[in-house]
Amino acid sequence: MIRACRHCHHITTEDQCPVCGSRDLSNEWFDLVIILDPEKSRIAESLKVSVEGKYAIRVR
């Protein structure tokens, strides 16, 4: 099952977020963005993302 972390919005299939370590994951997430280079991305900056990967824009 694909879920998104409620804290950092990282999308994962694991039971724990590999980015922040949170177990607070949600099945209800919307809009996907893929961050390839967080240091050069304005989207990554606005989402406060420092690790490349797939992220949800909104998580319930």
MARTIVO-111833 format. One record per residue: x, y, z of N, C-alpha, C in turn; residue in three letters; residue number from 1. Coordinates in nm, 3 decimals. Atoms other than C-alpha are relative to their C-alpha. Layout:
BEGIN
X;Y;Z;X;Y;Z;X;Y;Z;ALA;NUM
...
//
This chain:
BEGIN
0.085;-0.118;0.000;0.000;0.000;0.000;0.090;0.125;0.000;MET;1
-0.076;-0.126;0.008;0.129;0.345;-0.088;-0.062;0.100;0.096;ILE;2
0.047;-0.098;-0.099;0.105;0.599;0.194;0.095;0.119;0.003;ARG;3
-0.082;-0.121;-0.013;0.234;0.948;0.267;0.017;0.034;0.147;ALA;4
-0.031;-0.042;-0.137;0.399;1.069;0.584;-0.071;0.132;0.031;CYS;5
0.071;-0.123;-0.039;0.192;1.329;0.766;0.095;0.110;0.044;ARG;6
-0.096;-0.099;-0.048;0.509;1.505;0.887;0.082;0.060;-0.114;HIS;7
-0.087;-0.052;0.106;0.739;1.532;0.584;-0.057;-0.019;-0.141;CYS;8
0.072;0.022;0.126;0.494;1.422;0.306;0.068;-0.099;-0.094;HIS;9
-0.067;0.099;0.084;0.734;1.158;0.171;-0.095;-0.117;-0.026;HIS;10
0.086;0.111;0.038;0.551;0.880;-0.017;0.082;-0.129;0.012;ILE;11
-0.072;0.125;-0.027;0.644;0.526;0.088;-0.095;-0.119;-0.001;THR;12
0.076;0.125;-0.014;0.529;0.164;0.086;0.037;-0.069;0.131;THR;13
-0.046;0.058;-0.127;0.702;0.095;0.418;-0.094;0.039;0.115;GLU;14
0.081;-0.031;-0.119;0.547;0.103;0.768;0.053;0.119;0.077;ASP;15
-0.063;-0.116;-0.064;0.781;0.383;0.873;0.062;0.087;-0.108;GLN;16
-0.056;-0.092;0.099;0.889;0.691;0.681;0.153;-0.011;-0.002;CYS;17
-0.145;0.012;0.007;1.246;0.642;0.554;0.073;0.135;0.011;PRO;18
-0.062;-0.133;-0.006;1.308;1.020;0.557;0.005;0.052;0.144;VAL;19
0.004;-0.060;-0.134;1.194;1.134;0.903;-0.020;-0.102;0.112;CYS;20
0.016;0.103;-0.101;1.126;0.804;1.080;-0.137;-0.008;0.065;GLY;21
0.135;-0.002;-0.058;0.762;0.882;1.161;-0.078;-0.125;-0.042;SER;22
0.093;0.109;0.032;0.502;0.605;1.174;-0.140;0.055;-0.026;ARG;23
0.128;-0.067;0.022;0.220;0.858;1.125;-0.020;0.017;-0.151;ASP;24
0.017;0.002;0.145;0.132;0.766;0.765;-0.149;0.002;-0.035;LEU;25
0.139;-0.013;0.043;-0.189;0.833;0.570;-0.021;-0.060;-0.138;SER;26
0.042;0.049;0.131;-0.368;0.662;0.283;-0.061;0.111;-0.083;ASN;27
0.067;-0.111;0.067;-0.531;0.994;0.197;0.100;0.112;-0.028;GLU;28
-0.094;-0.104;0.043;-0.285;1.210;0.005;-0.034;0.039;-0.143;TRP;29
0.037;-0.053;0.130;-0.318;1.422;-0.307;0.118;0.068;-0.066;PHE;30
-0.098;-0.069;0.084;-0.094;1.545;-0.587;0.143;-0.044;0.034;ASP;31
-0.133;0.056;-0.015;0.248;1.391;-0.637;0.103;0.090;-0.067;LEU;32
-0.112;-0.074;0.059;0.575;1.575;-0.696;0.125;-0.084;0.023;VAL;33
-0.125;0.072;-0.012;0.912;1.413;-0.762;0.113;0.102;0.007;ILE;34
-0.112;-0.093;-0.021;1.212;1.602;-0.626;0.129;-0.073;-0.036;ILE;35
-0.124;0.060;0.044;1.537;1.519;-0.805;0.122;0.068;0.061;LEU;36
-0.112;-0.075;-0.057;1.764;1.793;-0.671;-0.057;0.104;0.097;ASP;37
0.064;-0.090;-0.096;1.628;1.951;-0.350;0.070;0.134;0.019;PRO;38
-0.074;-0.125;-0.019;1.902;2.215;-0.338;-0.033;0.104;-0.107;GLU;39
0.028;-0.093;0.111;1.796;2.368;-0.673;-0.148;0.016;-0.028;LYS;40
0.144;0.000;0.028;1.419;2.315;-0.654;-0.075;0.100;0.088;SER;41
0.084;-0.094;-0.075;1.184;2.594;-0.554;-0.116;-0.073;0.067;ARG;42
0.108;0.080;-0.059;0.912;2.336;-0.493;0.051;-0.068;0.127;ILE;43
-0.060;0.063;-0.118;1.143;2.148;-0.255;0.016;0.101;0.112;ALA;44
-0.016;-0.106;-0.101;1.214;2.474;-0.077;-0.133;0.032;0.066;GLU;45
0.130;-0.034;-0.057;0.844;2.552;-0.033;-0.058;-0.115;0.084;SER;46
0.045;0.115;-0.077;0.776;2.196;0.092;0.095;-0.032;0.116;LEU;47
-0.104;0.022;-0.101;1.086;2.213;0.315;0.058;-0.142;-0.011;LYS;48
-0.054;0.132;0.030;1.227;1.900;0.148;0.151;0.010;-0.020;VAL;49
-0.145;-0.001;0.015;1.597;1.822;0.179;0.054;-0.132;-0.056;SER;50
-0.039;0.131;0.052;1.600;1.462;0.048;-0.079;-0.026;-0.129;VAL;51
0.071;0.027;0.125;1.519;1.362;-0.310;-0.097;-0.116;0.018;GLU;52
0.099;0.108;-0.007;1.217;1.137;-0.367;-0.136;0.049;-0.044;GLY;53
0.139;-0.031;0.034;0.841;1.133;-0.418;-0.068;0.057;0.123;LYS;54
0.067;-0.068;-0.110;0.630;1.367;-0.205;-0.143;0.035;-0.039;TYR;55
0.139;-0.043;0.018;0.261;1.442;-0.164;-0.009;0.149;0.028;ALA;56
0.023;-0.143;-0.025;0.147;1.802;-0.188;-0.091;0.018;0.122;ILE;57
0.093;-0.008;-0.113;-0.142;1.747;0.054;-0.017;-0.138;0.062;ARG;58
0.020;0.126;-0.073;-0.180;1.478;0.321;-0.107;0.025;0.107;VAL;59
0.104;-0.009;-0.105;-0.488;1.422;0.539;0.035;-0.091;0.114;ARG;60
//
